[in-house]
Amino acid sequence: MRSGNGVAHTVKSGTLRSGNGVAHTVKSGTLRSGNCIAITVKGGPMRSGNGVAHTVKSGTLRSGNCVAITVKGGPMRSGNGVAHTVKSGTLSSGNVSYREGRSHEVR
């Protein structure tokens, strides 16, 4: 995970509680500079047990992807299991993968 990735966990007017298990992981791949990965909560809590993960397995998450998990005006509750995942593939620059308050996967 190289310099300049700009990984951010941000809470505005809410709570990021213990036990969320937030992870940025690269296995046999590259997380390059400029990715600007962000998990953001506005106006609500991100509660324990969410298990939010950005993972690359045997692939590449390239610069400029700007992957975001965002909750606006509501809680992101425990057990949501929100994940941005690349398995044996490539998430190329400029893709902008986004989902509000739901689970999804990029293959």
Contacts in CASP RR format, 6 or more apart in sequence:
PFRMAT RR
TARGET T0000
AUTHOR 0000-0000-0000
METHOD contacts of the structure
MODEL  1
MRSGNGVAHTVKSGTLRSGNGVAHTVKSGTLRSGNCIAITVKGGPMRSGN
GVAHTVKSGTLRSGNCVAITVKGGPMRSGNGVAHTVKSGTLSSGNVSYRE
GRSHEVR
1 7 0 8 1.000
1 24 0 8 1.000
1 26 0 8 1.000
1 31 0 8 1.000
2 30 0 8 1.000
2 31 0 8 1.000
2 32 0 8 1.000
2 33 0 8 1.000
3 33 0 8 1.000
4 33 0 8 1.000
4 34 0 8 1.000
5 31 0 8 1.000
5 32 0 8 1.000
5 33 0 8 1.000
5 34 0 8 1.000
5 35 0 8 1.000
5 36 0 8 1.000
5 37 0 8 1.000
6 34 0 8 1.000
6 35 0 8 1.000
6 36 0 8 1.000
6 37 0 8 1.000
7 24 0 8 1.000
7 35 0 8 1.000
7 37 0 8 1.000
7 38 0 8 1.000
8 36 0 8 1.000
8 37 0 8 1.000
8 38 0 8 1.000
8 39 0 8 1.000
8 40 0 8 1.000
9 16 0 8 1.000
9 22 0 8 1.000
9 38 0 8 1.000
9 39 0 8 1.000
10 38 0 8 1.000
10 39 0 8 1.000
10 40 0 8 1.000
10 41 0 8 1.000
11 40 0 8 1.000
11 41 0 8 1.000
11 46 0 8 1.000
12 40 0 8 1.000
12 41 0 8 1.000
12 42 0 8 1.000
12 43 0 8 1.000
13 42 0 8 1.000
13 43 0 8 1.000
13 44 0 8 1.000
14 41 0 8 1.000
14 43 0 8 1.000
14 44 0 8 1.000
14 45 0 8 1.000
14 46 0 8 1.000
15 44 0 8 1.000
15 45 0 8 1.000
15 46 0 8 1.000
15 47 0 8 1.000
16 41 0 8 1.000
16 45 0 8 1.000
16 46 0 8 1.000
17 45 0 8 1.000
17 46 0 8 1.000
17 47 0 8 1.000
17 48 0 8 1.000
18 48 0 8 1.000
19 48 0 8 1.000
19 49 0 8 1.000
20 46 0 8 1.000
20 47 0 8 1.000
20 48 0 8 1.000
20 49 0 8 1.000
20 50 0 8 1.000
20 51 0 8 1.000
20 52 0 8 1.000
21 49 0 8 1.000
21 50 0 8 1.000
21 51 0 8 1.000
21 52 0 8 1.000
21 53 0 8 1.000
22 39 0 8 1.000
22 50 0 8 1.000
22 51 0 8 1.000
22 52 0 8 1.000
22 53 0 8 1.000
23 51 0 8 1.000
23 52 0 8 1.000
23 53 0 8 1.000
23 54 0 8 1.000
23 55 0 8 1.000
24 31 0 8 1.000
24 37 0 8 1.000
24 53 0 8 1.000
24 54 0 8 1.000
25 53 0 8 1.000
25 54 0 8 1.000
25 55 0 8 1.000
25 56 0 8 1.000
26 55 0 8 1.000
26 56 0 8 1.000
26 61 0 8 1.000
27 55 0 8 1.000
27 56 0 8 1.000
27 57 0 8 1.000
27 58 0 8 1.000
28 57 0 8 1.000
28 58 0 8 1.000
28 59 0 8 1.000
29 56 0 8 1.000
29 57 0 8 1.000
29 58 0 8 1.000
29 59 0 8 1.000
29 60 0 8 1.000
29 61 0 8 1.000
30 56 0 8 1.000
30 59 0 8 1.000
30 60 0 8 1.000
30 61 0 8 1.000
30 62 0 8 1.000
31 56 0 8 1.000
31 61 0 8 1.000
32 60 0 8 1.000
32 61 0 8 1.000
32 62 0 8 1.000
32 63 0 8 1.000
33 63 0 8 1.000
34 63 0 8 1.000
34 64 0 8 1.000
35 61 0 8 1.000
35 62 0 8 1.000
35 63 0 8 1.000
35 64 0 8 1.000
35 65 0 8 1.000
35 66 0 8 1.000
35 67 0 8 1.000
36 64 0 8 1.000
36 65 0 8 1.000
36 66 0 8 1.000
36 67 0 8 1.000
37 54 0 8 1.000
37 65 0 8 1.000
37 66 0 8 1.000
37 67 0 8 1.000
37 68 0 8 1.000
38 66 0 8 1.000
38 67 0 8 1.000
38 68 0 8 1.000
38 69 0 8 1.000
38 70 0 8 1.000
39 46 0 8 1.000
39 52 0 8 1.000
39 68 0 8 1.000
39 69 0 8 1.000
39 70 0 8 1.000
40 68 0 8 1.000
40 69 0 8 1.000
40 70 0 8 1.000
40 71 0 8 1.000
41 70 0 8 1.000
41 71 0 8 1.000
41 76 0 8 1.000
42 70 0 8 1.000
42 71 0 8 1.000
42 72 0 8 1.000
42 73 0 8 1.000
43 72 0 8 1.000
43 73 0 8 1.000
43 74 0 8 1.000
44 71 0 8 1.000
44 73 0 8 1.000
44 74 0 8 1.000
44 75 0 8 1.000
44 76 0 8 1.000
45 75 0 8 1.000
45 76 0 8 1.000
46 52 0 8 1.000
46 71 0 8 1.000
46 75 0 8 1.000
46 76 0 8 1.000
47 75 0 8 1.000
47 76 0 8 1.000
47 77 0 8 1.000
47 78 0 8 1.000
48 78 0 8 1.000
49 78 0 8 1.000
49 79 0 8 1.000
50 76 0 8 1.000
50 77 0 8 1.000
50 78 0 8 1.000
50 79 0 8 1.000
50 80 0 8 1.000
50 81 0 8 1.000
50 82 0 8 1.000
51 79 0 8 1.000
51 80 0 8 1.000
51 81 0 8 1.000
51 82 0 8 1.000
52 69 0 8 1.000
52 80 0 8 1.000
52 81 0 8 1.000
52 82 0 8 1.000
52 83 0 8 1.000
53 81 0 8 1.000
53 82 0 8 1.000
53 83 0 8 1.000
53 84 0 8 1.000
53 85 0 8 1.000
54 61 0 8 1.000
54 67 0 8 1.000
54 83 0 8 1.000
54 84 0 8 1.000
54 85 0 8 1.000
55 83 0 8 1.000
55 84 0 8 1.000
55 85 0 8 1.000
55 86 0 8 1.000
56 85 0 8 1.000
56 86 0 8 1.000
56 91 0 8 1.000
57 85 0 8 1.000
57 86 0 8 1.000
57 87 0 8 1.000
57 88 0 8 1.000
58 87 0 8 1.000
58 88 0 8 1.000
58 89 0 8 1.000
59 86 0 8 1.000
59 87 0 8 1.000
59 88 0 8 1.000
59 89 0 8 1.000
59 90 0 8 1.000
60 86 0 8 1.000
60 89 0 8 1.000
60 90 0 8 1.000
60 91 0 8 1.000
61 67 0 8 1.000
61 86 0 8 1.000
61 91 0 8 1.000
62 90 0 8 1.000
62 91 0 8 1.000
62 92 0 8 1.000
62 93 0 8 1.000
63 93 0 8 1.000
64 93 0 8 1.000
64 94 0 8 1.000
65 91 0 8 1.000
65 92 0 8 1.000
65 93 0 8 1.000
65 94 0 8 1.000
65 95 0 8 1.000
65 96 0 8 1.000
65 97 0 8 1.000
66 94 0 8 1.000
66 95 0 8 1.000
66 96 0 8 1.000
67 84 0 8 1.000
67 91 0 8 1.000
67 95 0 8 1.000
67 96 0 8 1.000
67 97 0 8 1.000
67 98 0 8 1.000
68 96 0 8 1.000
68 97 0 8 1.000
68 98 0 8 1.000
69 82 0 8 1.000
69 84 0 8 1.000
69 99 0 8 1.000
69 101 0 8 1.000
70 98 0 8 1.000
70 100 0 8 1.000
70 101 0 8 1.000
71 100 0 8 1.000
71 101 0 8 1.000
72 100 0 8 1.000
76 82 0 8 1.000
76 101 0 8 1.000
80 101 0 8 1.000
80 102 0 8 1.000
80 103 0 8 1.000
81 103 0 8 1.000
82 99 0 8 1.000
82 101 0 8 1.000
82 102 0 8 1.000
82 103 0 8 1.000
82 104 0 8 1.000
83 103 0 8 1.000
83 104 0 8 1.000
83 105 0 8 1.000
84 91 0 8 1.000
84 97 0 8 1.000
84 104 0 8 1.000
84 105 0 8 1.000
84 106 0 8 1.000
85 105 0 8 1.000
85 106 0 8 1.000
85 107 0 8 1.000
86 106 0 8 1.000
86 107 0 8 1.000
87 107 0 8 1.000
89 107 0 8 1.000
91 97 0 8 1.000
91 106 0 8 1.000
95 106 0 8 1.000
97 104 0 8 1.000
97 106 0 8 1.000
END
